[in-house]
Amino acid sequence: MRLKKKILRGVTAAVLAAVLLTACAGGGEAPAPSNPDNNTMGGGTVTTPTEPEKPTPTEPEKPTPNPTEPEQPEPSEPETPTEPDEPSDGIEWTYKDNGNGTATLTGYNKSGEKVPSGAVTIPRKVGEKKLTVTAIGNNCFYQDNNITSVVIPDTVKSIGAKAFYACGNLSAVTFPEGLQTIGTYAFASDALIEVVVPKSVTKMENGVFDGNAALQSATILGNASLGYGTFYQCSSLQSVQIVGEVSEIPTNTFSDCKQLKNVTLPKTIRVIGGSAFKNCISLGEIALPDTVTSIGTGAFYNCSSLKTITIPKKVAELKESTFQYCTALTGVSLPDGLAVIGPSVFNGCSALTNINLPDSITTIGKYAFQKCIALESVALPKKITTISGCLFNGCTSLSSVVIPEGVVNIEYDAFNNCSAMEKIVLPNGVKNIGNEAFMGCKALKEITLPDSITTIGDKSFQYAGLTRLTLPKGLKTIGAQAFYECKSLHKTAIPEGVTSVGRSAFSGCAALECVYLPRSLTRIEVYTFENCKYVEICYGGSEAMWNQISIEGYTERGTNKILYNAPKHFNAQPSDINRYAKF
């Protein structure tokens, strides 16, 4: 028994000794892993003590990033967004691999845990391959109302059509230097307040900023080619500065920008397109560079605050409605070399009092000065051959017009309702006076009609204030109501050669006392002298010849009863009207 106790005490002491020796040799650390290159002695493995593999206490292993806590950009690149393929971003971007290490961003997973909202920075790289984003694709953020601002990285070269279309809360966008193209309606119908297009942009497609009702200022720094309607209906836009060498302001570029007041155009502009500034009702002035060669249809239509305009020397034509309804326009400077003023160019310019028309002009279109109610005088250019329809229609202050030699035709309504015109001289060579040409010229007491005139159209002098009328020797036709209700007309002689007198030609000429009718007459239509109660007829032929004339309603109670009952003097001379007219 004693022997067993001695043996137990011996074993215990040996174990304790072994433990103590192990603790002293290891310094309290775990043994290093086995090394296959270590020497082997006695079947045991000996670790080479000279190069132990120890973890560095000051650099612990980095934990796996938490998806709910996005990794922040490196301090050296504060504008670089978190890599979208990293779990920390949370946005599942969608893209198209372009096959050359680049990608086109096409959108994002709208069902993902996180979607873009508020201030958004477009990623520089996407996917496991770290593809560089060089384009934002068509419809990428179409009608996305969650985003309020966008920063686009300098890797992006193009922005596709409708990429940010109708983002109703998008109020700011930062374009990078390096961007080259912006697609059709890319930022249309957004809420942008200010835009600066960088120098690098070379092409802007149609309607890029169309319908941004909150946009107040815009600057284009580069030589971009603009598309149609770039700022169409940007109703709050007040200031535009184009710094680059832009050559064209296309159709509808600033149309309906109703608060636009300040526009700076570069000296490289050659073309101003149709309706470019249409309905810019706050635009009081604009300087057109001398480089401009073409101004399109309706370019400044209804710019109702525009006061003066100087047309550049290289412009040869003003197209239709260029300045129509510019109701504040008082001064216009037209260049020598201008050849054509198109239809309605100054129609409704109600403040325009006078205008100098250079002799280089060969054509003035219809309605060109219609309703210029303040226009007092005008001298038409020497090369004009036709006074177009409604040219001065409704110019109620126009009292003096100089019509040049060479004019052949005066078209319909040319001077209709020029109620202040007292006298006008038509040069020899005029052949036709169109329908209603001088209708409503109530102050017109005297007009000189050259013998070259062959036709006086319907209602040509209706309601005119004529007191005297000498009809030309070459006249062949008097139209219906030609002198209807010329209530101050006392006498006139219709020359030989006239074969017909139109319906109601002198009806309502209440003061008419005597008319000479030629032997050449073959037809008189109804109501020719209706309400001319005191008229007497001097006829150049015999009574028998008179009876051969076809006169409609020629009975005591018929439609030509006044003519039937009027005193008649046969075989008369034109001068005989002075014998029977008291005036």
Summary of the structure (lengths in Angstrom):
residues: 583
radius of gyration: 46.2
end to end distance: 176.2
largest distance: 186.0
contacts: 1961
relative contact order: 0.04
helix: 7%
strand: 21%
